């Protein structure tokens, strides 16, 4: 899995690999400084819902 590089500026705009994520209404960044594990970013954002697909149950 290739991880994205995240940065958050002074205005709390979030960037993944240098590209801003727009319409963010909240976020939570979890990371332990002494851990070798990757950080976890949870983002809440406004989106339009078009078509939602799911696999049929067998």
Secondary structure per residue as TSV (DSSP state, phi and psi in degrees):
chain	resnum	aa	ss	phi	psi
A	1	X	-	360.0	126.9
A	2	X	-	-90.7	118.7
A	3	X	-	-84.7	147.9
A	4	X	-	-85.0	153.8
A	5	X	-	-93.9	123.0
A	6	X	E	-108.6	142.8
A	7	X	E	-141.3	146.8
A	8	X	E	-127.5	124.2
A	9	X	-	-87.1	-178.5
A	10	X	T	-62.6	-23.9
A	11	X	T	-92.8	11.1
A	12	X	-	61.2	30.6
A	13	X	-	-82.2	138.1
A	14	X	E	-105.0	133.6
A	15	X	E	-123.2	132.5
A	16	X	E	-111.6	120.3
A	17	X	T	49.8	39.3
A	18	X	T	84.7	-4.6
A	19	X	E	-106.4	128.1
A	20	X	E	-69.3	138.1
A	21	X	-	-89.6	118.8
A	22	X	-	-93.4	163.0
A	23	X	S	65.6	25.3
A	24	X	E	-76.1	129.1
A	25	X	E	-107.5	-11.8
A	26	X	E	-175.1	160.0
A	27	X	E	-156.9	160.7
A	28	X	E	-139.2	125.3
A	29	X	E	-113.3	119.9
A	30	X	E	-114.3	124.3
A	31	X	-	-159.7	136.6
A	32	X	-	-106.2	123.4
A	33	X	T	-58.1	-32.4
A	34	X	T	-93.5	11.1
A	35	X	-	-100.8	145.4
A	36	X	-	-90.6	-2.6
A	37	X	S	-75.3	152.8
A	38	X	-	-68.5	157.3
A	39	X	-	-73.9	159.9
A	40	X	E	-117.5	123.8
A	41	X	E	-113.1	121.7
A	42	X	E	-111.3	124.8
A	43	X	E	-119.5	136.4
A	44	X	E	-110.4	130.1
A	45	X	E	-149.4	157.3
A	46	X	-	-83.7	133.3
A	47	X	-	-141.0	158.2
A	48	X	-	-92.5	138.5
A	49	X	-	-101.9	119.3
A	50	X	-	-91.7	-101.7
A	51	X	-	-108.1	130.7
A	52	X	-	-110.8	121.3
A	53	X	-	-109.0	148.4
A	54	X	-	-142.4	155.5
A	55	X	-	-74.5	143.5
A	56	X	-	-72.9	146.4
A	57	X	-	-80.2	139.3
A	58	X	-	-104.1	360.0
